[in-house]
Amino acid sequence: MKSKTRDQRYNAIVSAIEKELNASVIELAESYLKDFPESQGSWDMYSLALYRTDRFKDAKKALKRSISLINDTNKQERLSWLYCRMGHI
């Protein structure tokens, strides 16, 4: 069986989050983040899935990690959205 590429794995997380398949997002993201821990978008989706499954402490930790990975000035506008989500946790 051929292994999935990094992009295929990331896109599987995106697809699952869009369908609100939170348990799948958590499983896929945990595996992906072991290999690519600097993926800000994956931490973001992971935190949202944790939040949706009432795992608030874990969601807050993942969201903080997502925020810490935003260092590109082009992504700074995302911070307001992420901090807004943090207020709901």
C-alpha positions, 0 to 999 in steps of 0.5 A: 500500500502506497503511503499518503503524501504530506498534502494528501494527509493535510487535505484529509484533515481539511475535508474532515473538519469541513464535514465536522467529523471531529473524531476523525479530525482529532485522529488524523491531526494527531498523526499528522502533527507527530510528523509535522509539528510546525503546521499552524493550520493543522493545530488550528483545525485540531483545536477546533475539533477538540473544542467541538468535542468538549475537550476544552483544556486540550483545545486551549493548549492546541490553540495556543500552539497554533497562535505561537506558530504565526510569525509571518506578517501575512498571517497576522490578521488571523490572530484576531480570529484565533484570539476570538476563538480562545475567548470561547474556550 
